[in-house]
Amino acid sequence: MNLREEDRRILVELELEKADKTFRQVEVLQREQYWDTMANRLYYSLFHAVCALLINDQREVGSHKGAAIRFHQYYVKTGVFTEEEGSFYSQMETLREKSDYNCFFNVTEADIASKVGPASAFIEKVKHYVAER
């Protein structure tokens, strides 16, 4: 990714803001029991955090799959993020895809309630990583 340093920093901040804003929507969705949409918003909060991470390190984001591949390649395989965190990101992407595109699949509270804490921790870890760089 070929950006001026100032532009890169702005993009990283915008992605992190988007991650936070999207994550905050989860509380409303949880209260209203919109489990499918909650899965969508949780995944997208992680996706924007991963985009911030990649942009911060001058890596291309590309598609959702491309971002996932690069996240695993540059951050999980190198030990910056754990295998469990990498697996969590992949699981959330799969859950979001199933809930968004499969009319026979419905996310339940049991499927999604336990994902909120790890998603928050994931985003905070990205923020910490970006702040250190």
C-alpha positions in Angstrom: 0.0 0.0 0.0 1.6 3.2 -1.2 0.3 6.1 0.9 1.9 9.1 2.4 2.5 8.7 6.1 -0.2 11.2 7.1 -2.8 9.6 4.8 -2.0 6.2 6.2 -2.4 7.4 9.8 -5.7 9.0 8.9 -7.0 5.8 7.3 -5.9 3.7 10.3 -7.8 6.1 12.6 -10.9 6.0 10.4 -10.8 2.2 10.4 -10.4 2.0 14.2 -13.3 4.5 14.6 -15.4 2.4 12.3 -14.5 -0.8 14.3 -15.6 1.0 17.5 -18.8 2.4 16.1 -19.8 -0.9 14.6 -19.0 -2.7 17.9 -21.2 -0.3 19.8 -24.2 -1.3 17.7 -23.9 -4.8 19.2 -25.4 -3.7 22.5 -28.6 -2.4 20.9 -28.9 -5.5 18.8 -28.3 -7.8 21.8 -31.0 -6.0 23.8 -33.5 -6.4 20.9 -32.4 -10.0 20.3 -31.3 -9.5 16.7 -28.8 -12.3 16.8 -28.2 -12.5 13.0 -27.5 -8.8 12.7 -25.4 -9.0 15.9 -23.2 -11.6 14.2 -22.8 -9.3 11.2 -21.9 -6.3 13.3 -19.4 -8.2 15.4 -17.7 -9.5 12.3 -17.5 -6.1 10.7 -16.1 -4.6 13.8 -13.3 -7.2 13.6 -12.9 -6.7 9.9 -12.4 -2.9 10.3 -9.9 -3.5 13.1 -7.9 -6.0 10.8 -8.0 -3.4 8.0 -6.5 -0.8 10.4 -3.8 -3.3 11.3 -2.9 -4.1 7.7 -3.0 -0.4 6.6 -0.9 0.5 9.6 1.8 -1.9 8.4 1.5 -0.8 4.8 -0.1 -4.1 3.7 -2.9 -4.4 1.2 -6.4 -5.1 2.5 -8.1 -6.3 -0.6 -11.3 -8.4 -0.1 -12.6 -10.0 3.1 -10.8 -13.2 2.2 -7.7 -11.3 1.3 -7.7 -9.5 4.6 -8.2 -12.8 6.4 -5.3 -14.4 4.5 -3.0 -11.5 5.2 -4.1 -11.3 8.9 -3.1 -15.0 9.3 0.0 -14.7 7.3 1.5 -11.6 8.9 0.0 -11.6 12.4 -1.0 -15.1 13.4 1.8 -17.1 11.9 4.4 -14.6 13.3 2.9 -14.8 16.8 1.6 -11.2 17.0 -1.9 -12.8 17.4 -2.5 -16.2 18.8 -3.9 -19.2 16.8 -7.0 -18.9 18.9 -7.5 -15.2 17.9 -6.9 -16.2 14.3 -9.4 -19.0 14.6 -11.9 -16.6 16.2 -11.6 -14.1 13.4 -12.2 -16.9 10.9 -15.2 -18.3 12.9 -16.8 -14.8 13.0 -16.4 -14.4 9.2 -18.0 -17.8 8.6 -20.8 -17.1 11.1 -21.5 -13.7 9.4 -21.6 -15.3 5.9 -23.9 -18.1 7.0 -26.3 -15.7 8.8 -26.3 -13.1 5.9 -26.6 -15.5 3.0 -28.3 -18.7 4.2 -32.0 -18.4 4.7 -32.1 -21.7 6.5 -29.5 -20.6 9.1 -30.4 -18.5 12.1 -28.0 -17.3 14.7 -29.1 -17.9 18.2 -28.3 -16.2 21.4 -26.2 -19.2 22.4 -24.2 -18.9 19.1 -23.3 -15.3 19.6 -23.5 -14.1 23.2 -20.1 -15.6 24.1 -18.5 -13.8 21.1 -18.9 -10.3 22.4 -16.1 -10.4 25.0 -13.5 -11.9 22.7 -14.4 -9.4 19.9 -13.9 -6.5 22.3 -10.5 -7.9 23.4 -9.5 -8.5 19.8 -10.2 -4.9 18.9 -8.4 -3.6 21.9 -5.4 -5.7 21.0 -5.3 -4.2 17.5 -5.5 -0.7 19.0 -2.6 -1.5 21.3 -0.5 -2.9 18.5 -1.2 0.2 16.3 -0.4 2.6 19.2 2.9 0.8 19.7 4.0 1.2 16.1 
